[in-house]
Amino acid sequence: QVQLVESGGGLVQAGGSLRLSCAASPTIFTIISMGWYRQAPGKQRELVATITHNGITNYADSVKGRFTISRGGAKNTVLLQMNSLKPEDTGVYYCNADRPSGWGQGTQVTVSS
């Protein structure tokens, strides 16, 4: 298990941008894959984007072309650049680690119309 800490959520108008970051600890392991999931009110948690330790990315169709996931400069960190935000992007965004596994506590993203 790893501990994950997210930052960067907030309130933004439609069309705006936000950047989320997530750091995992301890860092003695190289996490195989890290990513972001989100959960809107009344809906199930869904995949947003993932990235493997060697840079292979995967995106939900709804965010392709608008969101970019990348590894941060420090080991076991991940960033999510979100551009052209829409009200339907609103939700709690959770950082996820896979092998070793873990979930962050979530950070709220609210996009106003």
C-alpha positions in Angstrom: 0.0 0.0 0.0 1.0 3.6 -0.7 -0.2 6.9 0.6 -1.4 9.4 -2.0 -1.9 13.1 -1.5 -3.7 15.2 -4.1 -3.7 19.0 -4.7 -4.9 21.5 -7.2 -8.7 21.2 -7.3 -11.0 24.2 -7.2 -13.7 26.2 -8.8 -13.3 27.4 -12.4 -15.6 28.7 -15.2 -16.4 26.6 -18.2 -13.6 26.8 -20.7 -11.0 27.3 -18.0 -8.1 25.1 -16.9 -6.9 23.4 -13.7 -3.9 21.2 -12.9 -4.1 18.4 -10.4 -1.1 16.8 -8.8 -0.6 13.7 -6.8 2.4 12.4 -4.8 2.8 8.9 -3.5 4.8 7.8 -0.5 6.9 5.9 0.3 9.0 6.3 -2.8 11.2 3.3 -2.5 9.0 1.4 -4.9 8.3 2.3 -8.5 4.6 2.4 -9.0 3.6 0.4 -12.1 0.7 2.7 -13.0 -0.9 5.9 -11.6 -4.0 7.6 -12.6 -7.0 9.7 -11.9 -10.6 8.8 -11.4 -13.6 11.0 -10.7 -17.0 10.7 -9.2 -19.9 13.1 -9.9 -22.8 13.4 -7.4 -25.1 10.4 -7.7 -22.8 8.6 -10.2 -20.2 5.8 -10.0 -16.5 6.5 -9.9 -15.1 6.5 -13.4 -11.7 6.4 -15.1 -10.3 9.7 -16.3 -6.7 8.9 -17.3 -3.8 6.6 -16.4 -0.1 6.5 -17.1 2.3 3.6 -16.7 5.8 3.9 -15.3 7.2 3.9 -18.8 4.8 6.6 -20.1 1.9 4.7 -21.7 -1.3 6.7 -21.3 -5.0 5.9 -21.4 -7.8 8.4 -21.4 -11.6 8.3 -21.1 -13.2 9.3 -24.4 -14.9 12.2 -22.7 -11.6 13.9 -21.9 -9.4 13.0 -24.9 -7.9 16.1 -26.4 -8.7 18.2 -23.4 -6.8 16.5 -20.5 -3.2 15.5 -20.4 -1.7 13.1 -17.8 2.0 13.0 -17.1 4.5 11.9 -14.6 5.9 14.6 -12.4 9.5 15.4 -11.9 9.7 13.6 -8.6 9.4 9.9 -8.4 5.9 8.5 -8.0 4.1 11.8 -8.8 1.5 12.3 -11.4 -0.1 15.4 -12.9 -3.4 16.0 -14.7 -3.6 19.1 -16.8 -7.3 19.9 -17.5 -8.1 22.4 -20.3 -11.4 23.4 -21.9 -13.3 22.3 -18.8 -17.0 21.7 -19.0 -19.6 21.6 -16.2 -19.9 17.8 -16.7 -16.3 17.6 -15.5 -17.4 18.5 -12.1 -16.8 15.9 -9.4 -14.3 14.6 -6.8 -11.1 13.6 -8.5 -9.2 10.7 -6.9 -5.6 9.8 -7.5 -5.0 6.1 -7.8 -1.9 3.9 -7.7 -1.6 0.4 -9.0 1.1 -2.1 -7.9 1.6 -1.1 -5.1 -2.0 0.1 -4.7 -3.6 3.0 -3.0 -6.2 5.8 -3.3 -6.1 9.4 -2.4 -8.7 11.2 -0.4 -10.0 13.2 -3.4 -10.0 16.8 -4.4 -13.1 18.7 -5.6 -13.3 20.1 -9.1 -16.2 22.4 -9.8 -16.8 23.8 -13.3 -19.5 26.6 -13.4 -21.4 27.3 -16.6 
